[in-house]
Amino acid sequence: MTSIFKVSAADAEIAADSVKFDDKGLALALACDHPSGEILMAAWMNRETLIQTLVTGRMTYWSRSRKEIWVKGLTSGHVQDVIGVELDCDGDALRFRVVQHGHAACHTNRFSCFYRTLDGAKWTATSHPRSSD
């Protein structure tokens, strides 16, 4: 079993100091399936949600549309446990290695939000929504 990655609040504060948040106070967060490396979703984090994620080991984002903290899976049960995290070379994007619980990371009920492939000028779905059974 893979252990959940967590750090102390003090260490999370120090780690967050190295992230370059944009003028809206946000940084891109990519959640990747730990076993396969597949990108599950892209979302945004502010300093508070980054620190919360690092301390709890559970992916927590900033919802730009609702303008509120969003703990992934809090209502659906499709939570994401953090296994590891990397910061990109520019310091403005984070890649989280996660274990996805439940059958879907995407709100469309697919394992990944990246399910459409460009074919000429048309986007073609490459996966179907999963059953919750």
N, C-alpha and C positions, 0 to 999 in steps of 0.2 A: 504494500500500500504506500502511495506517495503522500508525504506529509504536507500539510498546509503551511504556506510561507506567511510568517507574521514577524513584525518587529515591534520594539517598544515605541511608545509615543514620542519619546525624545529622539530616537533614531529616525522615526518617520518624519519629524520636523526637519532634521538635518538633511535627509534625503530629498525632501521637497524643495529645499533651498537650491538644489542643483538643477531643478526643472525650470525651463524658460516658458512661462505661461504667456499667452498672447495678450493683446491689449484689452481683451474681454476677461482675462484671468483664466483662460482655458488652455489645456494641452490635449492633443489627440491621444486616445488610448485604444490600442488594438488588443482584443482578447483572442488568443490562439489556443486551440485544443492542444493540451499538453502531449497526449500520445502521438497525434498525427502531425502537429504543426499547422494545421489548417486554420486560416483566419475565420473566426466565428462571427465577429462583429467589430465595428468601429464606433466609438462613442467619445464623449468629452468628459474631462475631469477638471475640477478646479483644485486649488490647494487643499481645501477641506476634504473633498471626496478622495483625493489621493491619500491623504493621511489616514482617513477612515479605512480605506482599502488595505493599506499597509499594516495597520494595527489589528484589524479584524480578520484579515485573510479572505475576505469576501468582497467580490467586485462591487464597487459603489461608484456611480457616475453622477454627472450633472446633466439634468434634462434641460436642454436649451429651450424647448417648446413650452414645458411646464414651469421652467425656472425654479426647479427644486431638486433636492438630492433624490437619487434613484438607486436604491439597493436592488441590484439585478436579481430577479426571481422572487422578490418579497411577496408578490401577489400570485404569481404563476407557479412558484415552486421550482422554477428552472434556474437555480442559483449557480454561480460560478465561484469555485474555490481557487484561490491563488496558489500556484506552485512555485512561481518565480517571476521576476520582472527585470526588464532591460530598458535602458534609456538610449535613444538614438544619438548619433554623432553630433547633431545640432542641439541636443538637449531639450527639444520641444515636442517629442513624441515618445510614448511608452508602449512597450510590448509586454503584455502579461501572458504567461503560460498558465492556463486554467484547466480545471476539471469541470466540465459542464454536467450538471445534474439535471434530470428531466430530459425530455426528448428534443428540445429545441432551444437554440440561443436567439433565434429571430422571432419577432412578433408575428411573422407570417406562418409560424409553426414549422419552420425548417431548421435543420441543424445549424446552418450557417446563413448569415445575411447575404453572403456573396454567392448567389445562386443563378445569376443571369450572365450569359456570355454574349459578347457582341459578335454577330454574324452578318457582315456587310453593314447595313444601317439599322438592323433589327436586333433587339435584345431578346435572347431565347432562354427560357427557364431550363436549368440543367438538373433541378431536383424538384420534388413535389412536397407539399406539406406532409408532415408526419402525423400519424394518428396518436392520440394521447393514451391509447389503450396499452 
